[in-house]
Amino acid sequence: MTHLNRLRDVWDGLAEQDALHAILTDPAKRQGKWGIANFMATGVTEIGTVMNHLAQIGRLPQAEGTALDFGCGVGRLTQALAQRFSACVGIDISPHMIQEANALNRYEHCQYVASSSPVLPFDDASFTFIYSNIVLQHMPRRFSVGYLKEFVRVLAPGGVLVFGVQDSFPIRDISSLTTWLRKTARIRTRIKEALGGPGEMQMHCLSENAIRSALGSAKIVDVQFVNTAAKDFNGNLSYLPQAPISGYISKQYCAVKP
């Protein structure tokens, strides 16, 4: 079994247990306590925040084109993008997530695709806007780097790419060192996998140098600190004036293709 297929099985398992909580992991929302209306509303709010920021920096994408939501889950962000673009596609590694997304789909010009291939199943220059948030951090670096290259391939000339990653986890004290060692060891995940279970979601970091190399000809025009690693994130995206003083440092990148 390839690593991406194992990752697919992890997310399929999480989706079957509680798809909404697997995406927005508020401890108070476990066991089906996310109401679907409130959950989907967070996508509208998040996309609104992103589009307002893009307008401020003069990088609003063309609404007449097609948007891609990479790592779409049940369509929390895809449905919000469908309100703004002529066409919209959501893609996810988990077939169960895609099944849920199709059931929640309200728009004829929005479609969903399940894929665990490292190559995106789209033609070159297919999208005017690509968005991905709280997704790339859950896969090993070799795959996130590969998908960044794929984003550039399927992005149309003049298109806009916005994505979030966890940049780093600074070791500032004994507490942060302990947390880092626990996450690195992944003891619970390894035990579950050894027992034949689906395992748990992982967290990986991707440096700015690695991102700039992966994006190749695409030009990074904006980098922001964001709050996506905060325990109370819940889809309430905000831009931070500086890196947080503890935990993961999250960044959002905006790139354009010549």
C-alpha positions, 0 to 999 in steps of 0.5 A: 500500500502506498503512503498516499493510500494509507493517508486516504484510509486514515481520512476515510476512517476519520470521516466515517467516525465524525467527518465534521469534527475531523475537519474542524477539531474543536473538542466541544464539537466531538460526537456529532455536535457540529450542526451542519448549518453552523459548520458550513457557515464557517466556510462562507466566513472564511472565504469572505475573509480571504477574498477581502484580503485579496481585494486589499492587496489587489489580487482578486481572482477572476470570478468568471473562471473555475475555482479549485478547493484542494482537500475539500472534505465535505465541501465547507469551503467549496460551497462558499467558493461556488457562490463566487465563481462560474464553476467550482471543483472540490477534490479530496483524498477520502471517498467518504468525504466526497460522498458527504460533499455530494450529499450537501452540494447545492450548486449545479456548477460545483462538482467533487472528485476523489483522488489519492494520486500524487498527480491532480486529475486536471488539465494544465491551466484549468483553474483561475483560483486555487485555495487550500487551507488546513490540508497540506500540513497533514501530509509528509513534505514530499507530497505537499511539495509535489502538490504545490508543483501540481497547483502551479501546473493546473493554475491558468496564467494570471491565476491566483493560488492561496494556501496555508501551511504550518511553517514551524514549531519553535522549541522555546521551553520544556513544555514546547519540547515535550509537545514536539517530541510527542508529536514527532514520536506519534506513539498513539498513531503507530500503535493504532496502525500496528493493530490494523486501525486507520491511525490518526491525522499527522502534522507536518511543517513546510518552510518558506524556502521549500515552498518557494522552490516548489512553486517555481515560476509562480510568484509569491506576492503575499505571506501572512501569519494566520491563526489556523493552528489555534485550538479555537480556530473553528474556521474563523480565519484571521491574519496576525501581526506577528507569529504566535508566541507558542505552538505552531507558526502558521502562514498563508501564501498568495502566489500568481502564475505569470 
